[in-house]
Amino acid sequence: MKLKLREDGTFKIVQLTDLHIGSLPHHEDDYKTFDLIDKAFDNLDADLVMITGDLIWSEGVPNADKVFTELLERINKHEVPVAITYGNHDSEDEFVRSDMRKMESILEHLVEKKNSFIVEDRESYTVEIYDEKGEDIKHVLYVIDSGASAPLPVGIYEWVHPEQVNWFRKVSQNYKQPHGQKTDLIFMHIPLPEYWQASQNILSGECNETNDTISAPYINTGLFAAAYMNGQVEAVFCGHDHDNNFVGEHHGIKLVYGQVSGYQCYGDFERGARIIRLTANGMETKTVVERKF
């Protein structure tokens, strides 16, 4: 499935995040989330739907594999390409990431994963977006599994694995374009530590999380630095913090939260999605709430 720009040279991504579908029988909030997913696929005119983690609750959930499979089957109702990465709540008890990737095979419109790389059961891959004729690559999306809980007693959440950073450095060199424009995006679940700095330079949206404000890892393994030195990454998108939906900026790279999409989880924001529009002049992004889908 080759992704291509529209005839006007644009490409539209809809980011859904933190769906948090729960156990069977489903809670009424799960059905509200299913409705939101259907509306997002049907009404937001996406060229790609990107789901950035915490698709389900898995801890203490019996038959979580059935919950995940049912979610994928619902996504199959829609003929829109979809890409997935996982969050800290997706594989806590009954199964691991590799089990979920096997289950992904039932998705009829799953994007083609290029340069797939797995370390400690966390997959990184690229998604290529071609020009209108399908000949030249115009944009690259880097999809990086940011893990779950901190493996060492430093902070709460896992950090990007150093081998994932090395993977990014190597793979991104193959996509370097001579004109030096910022054409590429990174998608993950847990925010990078640099989101703390970006929260002091908010361009739009809100930062409303309590306590640490940004639920990022305390160990910084250098993905942001690698993206900055690469020179082609325009923005990083994450989920995870349900009460943050801001677009911040740090050293010229936008650090962006999605809009929480799932109803069976904490958060005061209206549920919705983030729209990302790639154009010849750069990236445009905004959030949209479900009642306006």
PEZI-V374605 format. One record per residue. N is the residue number from 1. PSI is psi in whole degrees, -180 to 180 (NA if undefined). Layout:
# PEZI-V374605
{{N,PSI} {N,PSI}}
This chain:
# PEZI-V374605
{{1,102} {2,124} {3,134} {4,152} {5,154} {6,171} {7,-27} {8,7} {9,12} {10,167} {11,134} {12,123} {13,134} {14,119} {15,121} {16,146} {17,150} {18,60} {19,-40} {20,48} {21,133} {22,-159} {23,167} {24,142} {25,151} {26,145} {27,155} {28,-29} {29,-30} {30,-41} {31,-33} {32,-38} {33,-42} {34,-42} {35,-42} {36,-44} {37,-47} {38,-45} {39,-38} {40,-45} {41,-39} {42,-34} {43,-15} {44,4} {45,49} {46,144} {47,-21} {48,136} {49,122} {50,121} {51,116} {52,57} {53,165} {54,55} {55,-34} {56,165} {57,136} {58,-26} {59,123} {60,12} {61,112} {62,143} {63,42} {64,-27} {65,-36} {66,-38} {67,-47} {68,-44} {69,-41} {70,-40} {71,-45} {72,-39} {73,-35} {74,-39} {75,-33} {76,-14} {77,-14} {78,134} {79,59} {80,133} {81,144} {82,144} {83,150} {84,141} {85,167} {86,160} {87,-172} {88,-15} {89,2} {90,-34} {91,75} {92,-28} {93,-76} {94,-30} {95,171} {96,177} {97,-41} {98,-34} {99,-42} {100,-39} {101,-34} {102,-41} {103,-28} {104,-23} {105,-17} {106,-13} {107,124} {108,-20} {109,32} {110,136} {111,159} {112,122} {113,120} {114,150} {115,35} {116,134} {117,128} {118,127} {119,130} {120,41} {121,21} {122,125} {123,134} {124,145} {125,168} {126,153} {127,126} {128,135} {129,121} {130,170} {131,179} {132,-30} {133,-6} {134,27} {135,-48} {136,142} {137,126} {138,-31} {139,148} {140,132} {141,125} {142,118} {143,118} {144,121} {145,114} {146,4} {147,-155} {148,-104} {149,151} {150,128} {151,-10} {152,160} {153,60} {154,106} {155,-164} {156,-41} {157,154} {158,156} {159,158} {160,131} {161,139} {162,-33} {163,-27} {164,-36} {165,-43} {166,-40} {167,-46} {168,-46} {169,-46} {170,-49} {171,-40} {172,-27} {173,-31} {174,-17} {175,4} {176,134} {177,144} {178,-27} {179,-16} {180,14} {181,156} {182,108} {183,-10} {184,159} {185,154} {186,136} {187,135} {188,179} {189,-57} {190,132} {191,153} {192,157} {193,-28} {194,-12} {195,-26} {196,-46} {197,-40} {198,-28} {199,-13} {200,0} {201,64} {202,127} {203,-33} {204,163} {205,-169} {206,153} {207,100} {208,4} {209,144} {210,180} {211,-112} {212,-6} {213,-48} {214,119} {215,64} {216,162} {217,156} {218,-13} {219,129} {220,114} {221,4} {222,17} {223,-42} {224,-44} {225,-41} {226,-40} {227,-41} {228,-45} {229,-28} {230,-38} {231,-3} {232,-4} {233,121} {234,-32} {235,155} {236,136} {237,137} {238,-178} {239,-127} {240,-54} {241,104} {242,-20} {243,17} {244,135} {245,30} {246,159} {247,112} {248,176} {249,139} {250,118} {251,41} {252,-2} {253,131} {254,133} {255,118} {256,140} {257,147} {258,178} {259,123} {260,135} {261,-24} {262,145} {263,-22} {264,57} {265,169} {266,166} {267,137} {268,-13} {269,150} {270,142} {271,147} {272,-145} {273,166} {274,134} {275,131} {276,121} {277,119} {278,131} {279,174} {280,-21} {281,4} {282,-164} {283,141} {284,140} {285,149} {286,161} {287,156} {288,136} {289,157} {290,-39} {291,-11} {292,7} {293,NA}}
